[in-house]
Every structure is written in structure tokens, then in C-alpha cells.
Amino acid sequence: MNLPPVGLGTMGIDDPDAVATALSLGYRHLDTARIYENETVVGEGLAAGLAGGEFDREDVTVATKLWIDDLAADAVAPAARESADRLGVDAIDLLYVHRPRGDYDPEATLPALDRLVDEGLVRNVGASNFELPDLDRAVDVLDAPLAAHQTELHPLFYKPKLLDHAREHGYPVVAYSPLAGGRVREVDAVVEVADAHGTTPEAVAIAWATAKDPVVTIPKASSEAHLRANLAAANLELTESEVAAIDAVEREAELFPE
Ligand SMILES: NC(=O)c1ccc[n+]([C@@H]2O[C@H](COP(=O)([O-])OP(=O)(O)OC[C@H]3O[C@@H](n4cnc5c(N)ncnc54)[C@H](OP(=O)(O)O)[C@@H]3O)[C@@H](O)[C@H]2O)c1
């Protein structure tokens, strides 16, 4: 599965052109969710991108998520099929449990996801917003390897222990809201590093996150300028002391609590 350092977060994107533009610029990981109500938009953008003929369907990781009311054993398959239909794909490359809440029951939900992998509708199973005990349970119960954990990670909020767990078990962490929803330019330590490199706080936030093993990011952007800048940010190299200065920023409450 292709999870480059910068993918596209699509929450709030309601125009397929933004997705098609991202793909034409080189984005190869699209992140959506049923609850964002834009799987059709993402699918239309993907179809438009594929029509351009510059890349193949298998080059792109299409990720979506089952909401907490789609997690009962008999709800998982129909919900996944509906998501695949809206996305216009034969198979979902990465299907996450959006949150381990609501109808989530690891012993029922995860075997239902394993069955979808066996059937070929889903290629990889991911977790999102899990804590350490939820992750341990998922690793134990799933037949398929846990393929990714998507969690909030930006200069104002992250949990280092979740990265330790990912390293230990060999799956990537997909950092969501890597720009703190657009707030990274309010963080002095980030602004200082950006000034030193003659770049933006957003680029520094992405470079800081991707400097951490095993982290990839999914900033959301809608304009071509932001899409380009965020992709290029993966090439920005921070020094160890710059990374440490941002690590030392006082953590705030997460943007997306329960
Ligand atoms: N699993 C979960 O529970 C969960 C929760 C939240 C988010 N997510 C995922 O993570 C993705 C990203 O998170 P997010 O949407 O909360 O926020 P984000 O990526 O941290 O920030 C997005 C904001 O930053 C702006 N922006 C983007 N690039 C910029 C740049 N280069 N310079 C200045 N501003 C820039 C965007 O504006 P423009 O749109 O105008 O470019 C938008 O307002 C979501 O789209 C979603 O896919 C997952």
C-alpha cells in the first residue's frame, strides 16, 4: 500500500476538481470517511484524475472509514459496499474503524472486516482514534495485519506512546490535522523554524511530523497553491534541535476529542 509522506485529507472538500488537481500534482493517498459525506466527490475526482492517463488506479491509496453506527457485525459489509460504490472503486485500499465507539465490538467488528479482506472488497484494515489497549486488542483479534493507525498529530497535540506502539508492531501512523486545522501559524516555535528556513509554518508542521518514524501526514488543502506547498514540504529537512524545539511546545487539548 502506497502511503507517501504527504497524502490528501479531504474533510470539507466538496469539489472533485480539488481532488483531481491533487492527483495531477502527484498526491497518491486520498483520505475520506462516510461521515464527511464527500465519498462521491472524492470518487469523481479520482475518476477525473485516472482519465488523464498519467497514473494507474493501483498507484493510489483510497482510504475511507466506517462510522460508529456501521460497526455491528452485520452492518460492516453493507456499509463498506456503499462506500466503495460512492467512491466508484472495486476495492477500498484502506478501510478504517473511524472510532472504537458506538457499535464497535472488537470480537465482532474486526472479524467482519477480515471477511471483507478475504472477499477482496477491502485490501487493508486500519484503526483511527484508538488508544493503546484498543490497538493491542485489534492486533490480537485481526487476522489481517493492522495496516495503519490514523490519529491526531500536530505541534499542539500528539501522543508519543502511540508512535512507539506503531514501531513495535510495524504499521504506519497517519497523522490527521497535521496543520492543527490551520492553527500552526499561531505557534511561536513553529514560526521561528519557518522563518529560519524562509518557509511557512504549515511546511514546518508537515516536515516536523514526517521526521517522526513511522509518520505520514494527510493535510487538507483546497487551493492549488496549498496543495503544491504541502507536497513540497516533505522535502524540507529540519535539524534535530528544530524538531526538539517543536517537540517541547506545550500540548493543548486535542481538536477532535470524543
Ligand atoms: N480520523 C479522524 O477522526 C480525523 C479527524 C479530523 C481530520 N481527519 C483527516 O485529516 C485531514 C486533515 O485534517 P483537518 O482537515 O482537520 O486539518 P489540517 O489539515 O490540519 O488543516 C487544514 C486547514 O489548513 C489550511 N491549509 C492547508 N494547507 C495550507 C498551507 N500550505 N498554508 C496555509 N494554510 C493551509 C486549509 O485551508 P484550504 O482548504 O483553504 O487550503 C484548511 O483550512 C482531514 O481532511 C481528514 O481527512 C481525520
The ligand as an SDF file (V2000), in Angstrom:
LIG
                    3D

 48 52  0  0  0  0  0  0  0  0999 V2000
   -9.7440   10.1930   11.7760 N   0  0  0  0  0  0  0  0  0  0  0  0
  -10.3010   11.2830   12.2750 C   0  0  0  0  0  0  0  0  0  0  0  0
  -11.0660   11.2380   13.2670 O   0  0  0  0  0  0  0  0  0  0  0  0
   -9.9990   12.6240   11.6460 C   0  0  0  0  0  0  0  0  0  0  0  0
  -10.3370   13.8120   12.3100 C   0  0  0  0  0  0  0  0  0  0  0  0
  -10.0070   15.0180   11.6920 C   0  0  0  0  0  0  0  0  0  0  0  0
   -9.3710   15.0290   10.4560 C   0  0  0  0  0  0  0  0  0  0  0  0
   -9.0980   13.8460    9.8230 N   0  0  0  0  0  0  0  0  0  0  0  0
   -8.4420   13.8170    8.4820 C   0  0  0  0  0  0  0  0  0  0  0  0
   -7.3040   14.6980    8.4930 O   0  0  0  0  0  0  0  0  0  0  0  0
   -7.4140   15.6240    7.4280 C   0  0  0  0  0  0  0  0  0  0  0  0
   -6.7190   16.9230    7.7520 C   0  0  0  0  0  0  0  0  0  0  0  0
   -7.1970   17.4810    8.9530 O   0  0  0  0  0  0  0  0  0  0  0  0
   -8.0270   18.8400    9.0420 P   0  0  0  0  0  0  0  0  0  0  0  0
   -8.8340   18.9720    7.8220 O   0  0  0  0  0  0  0  0  0  0  0  0
   -8.7000   18.8250   10.3500 O   0  0  0  0  0  0  0  0  0  0  0  0
   -6.9640   19.9940    9.1640 O   0  0  0  0  0  0  0  0  0  0  0  0
   -5.4790   20.3670    8.6880 P   0  0  0  0  0  0  0  0  0  0  0  0
   -5.0530   19.5590    7.5390 O   0  0  0  0  0  0  0  0  0  0  0  0
   -4.6470   20.3760    9.9090 O   0  0  0  0  0  0  0  0  0  0  0  0
   -5.6960   21.9090    8.2540 O   0  0  0  0  0  0  0  0  0  0  0  0
   -6.4890   22.2310    7.1560 C   0  0  0  0  0  0  0  0  0  0  0  0
   -6.5840   23.7670    7.0660 C   0  0  0  0  0  0  0  0  0  0  0  0
   -5.3020   24.3050    6.7640 O   0  0  0  0  0  0  0  0  0  0  0  0
   -5.3910   25.1010    5.5710 C   0  0  0  0  0  0  0  0  0  0  0  0
   -4.1640   24.8940    4.7910 N   0  0  0  0  0  0  0  0  0  0  0  0
   -3.8090   23.7770    4.1040 C   0  0  0  0  0  0  0  0  0  0  0  0
   -2.5930   23.9350    3.5440 N   0  0  0  0  0  0  0  0  0  0  0  0
   -2.1570   25.1800    3.8650 C   0  0  0  0  0  0  0  0  0  0  0  0
   -0.9740   25.9030    3.5650 C   0  0  0  0  0  0  0  0  0  0  0  0
    0.0080   25.3680    2.8390 N   0  0  0  0  0  0  0  0  0  0  0  0
   -0.8740   27.1830    4.0590 N   0  0  0  0  0  0  0  0  0  0  0  0
   -1.8670   27.7300    4.8130 C   0  0  0  0  0  0  0  0  0  0  0  0
   -2.9980   27.0700    5.1320 N   0  0  0  0  0  0  0  0  0  0  0  0
   -3.1570   25.7940    4.6640 C   0  0  0  0  0  0  0  0  0  0  0  0
   -6.5900   24.5830    4.8320 C   0  0  0  0  0  0  0  0  0  0  0  0
   -7.0980   25.6220    4.0140 O   0  0  0  0  0  0  0  0  0  0  0  0
   -7.5810   25.4170    2.4870 P   0  0  0  0  0  0  0  0  0  0  0  0
   -8.5780   24.3080    2.4750 O   0  0  0  0  0  0  0  0  0  0  0  0
   -8.1280   26.7420    2.1410 O   0  0  0  0  0  0  0  0  0  0  0  0
   -6.3770   25.0490    1.6700 O   0  0  0  0  0  0  0  0  0  0  0  0
   -7.5270   24.2300    5.9900 C   0  0  0  0  0  0  0  0  0  0  0  0
   -8.1760   25.3770    6.4850 O   0  0  0  0  0  0  0  0  0  0  0  0
   -8.9360   15.7450    7.2430 C   0  0  0  0  0  0  0  0  0  0  0  0
   -9.2580   16.3300    5.9940 O   0  0  0  0  0  0  0  0  0  0  0  0
   -9.3440   14.2990    7.3620 C   0  0  0  0  0  0  0  0  0  0  0  0
   -9.0670   13.5960    6.1440 O   0  0  0  0  0  0  0  0  0  0  0  0
   -9.3750   12.6570   10.4110 C   0  0  0  0  0  0  0  0  0  0  0  0
  1  2  1  0
  2  3  2  0
  2  4  1  0
  4  5  1  0
  4 48  2  0
  5  6  2  0
  6  7  1  0
  7  8  2  0
  8  9  1  0
  8 48  1  0
  9 10  1  0
  9 46  1  0
 10 11  1  0
 11 12  1  0
 11 44  1  0
 12 13  1  0
 13 14  1  0
 14 15  2  0
 14 16  1  0
 14 17  1  0
 17 18  1  0
 18 19  2  0
 18 20  1  0
 18 21  1  0
 21 22  1  0
 22 23  1  0
 23 24  1  0
 23 42  1  0
 24 25  1  0
 25 26  1  0
 25 36  1  0
 26 27  1  0
 26 35  1  0
 27 28  2  0
 28 29  1  0
 29 30  1  0
 29 35  2  0
 30 31  1  0
 30 32  2  0
 32 33  1  0
 33 34  2  0
 34 35  1  0
 36 37  1  0
 36 42  1  0
 37 38  1  0
 38 39  2  0
 38 40  1  0
 38 41  1  0
 42 43  1  0
 44 45  1  0
 44 46  1  0
 46 47  1  0
M  CHG  2   8   1  16  -1
M  END
$$$$
